[in-house]
């Protein structure tokens, strides 16, 4: 950890602040969101479909607006969009804790999603710009802070929600309010150099979007990387369901599911910078990405192998079978993400020719968000089909195949030179 902090101190003040900001953003978000559904259905007594609607609006407003948020960041600067997103999330989270009407809840949920669409592309583009040639290492450190927020947030939220969920909402809103003030006062205004600013402002928005959609290597890369997000999301979907399928819904199941998240987060916090340094010394970016996706696909092999074992009726054997294979899968998914993530973020900057970076991040997030939604629907269908047909290996075979197929696609892009920095930057069309 000392080495990680020393690396953070070696960057500019803006980069350091962005990393702390991301930790705080995730802390405030994850201390509230895991408990929102229970508040809506329990405390407020809303029907299941209404709860799904409120949560779905948040996800849709974020995924659907990423491209707009990135475009605004390239047009008006990164800092204004980061601050605007934090202010909007302050209002959204405070409203969630203070209102009980459906219209207000939907509006607040939409505001929290839009907030993420505003600051996420801007933060990554800002970090890429100020980290310069050390982008890969900077994104590795960024992921450490990112995961630390995810790990600590639910623990703080559990304590606060034990008092009252409204307290959780107000504390989370207070965190975002404080974060807004700190960024207004301390985050330097990031402006592109004159030539880049002219490129970012040339032509209309639709013309710029058409130019991005004409960037074939970027689109192919985005499509190939969808699998990584579908696979890593299984820590929240397929792995907890498997723990409870084998081990039941009691205290053991709850503890084992918590262990999945702890293993995933702690392994990243402790190992990310070392893994990145090791990979950068040995592999080209495309090779590292290929290996990362392959590791994610192979993460489901322990679960596949466990399907041939008899399930004990009770005792230590049942607990081990319920907990160990999913935990190994979570660890391997974390390792695959550690390998791929810093090179993934760097590759996006290289493929866009360092132009309209936030807009490219926005479109990339939208593509992957749509992929996660479709992937989760298919994963859920595979889990149901496996139960009905008595073929428990089906979902794990499917997920393994997805990871290896995406790894093969990345390998092909790397071998054909499509992941290399473009020699000529595409000029946006004039509207």
HELIX and SHEET records of a PDB file:
HELIX    1   1 UNK A    2  UNK A    9  1                                   8    
HELIX    2   2 UNK A   13  UNK A   30  1                                  18    
HELIX    3   3 UNK A   33  UNK A   38  1                                   6    
HELIX    4   4 UNK A   39  UNK A   43  3                                   5    
HELIX    5   5 UNK A   48  UNK A   76  1                                  29    
HELIX    6   6 UNK A   78  UNK A   98  1                                  21    
HELIX    7   7 UNK A  102  UNK A  131  1                                  30    
HELIX    8   8 UNK A  132  UNK A  134  5                                   3    
HELIX    9   9 UNK A  135  UNK A  163  1                                  29    
HELIX   10  10 UNK A  165  UNK A  186  1                                  22    
HELIX   11  11 UNK A  194  UNK A  201  1                                   8    
HELIX   12  12 UNK A  205  UNK A  213  1                                   9    
HELIX   13  13 UNK A  216  UNK A  232  1                                  17    
HELIX   14  14 UNK A  233  UNK A  235  5                                   3    
HELIX   15  15 UNK A  238  UNK A  247  1                                  10    
HELIX   16  16 UNK A  251  UNK A  282  1                                  32    
HELIX   17  17 UNK A  285  UNK A  298  1                                  14    
HELIX   18  18 UNK A  301  UNK A  306  1                                   6    
HELIX   19  19 UNK A  316  UNK A  351  1                                  36    
HELIX   20  20 UNK A  357  UNK A  389  1                                  33    
HELIX   21  21 UNK A  394  UNK A  415  1                                  22    
END                                                                             
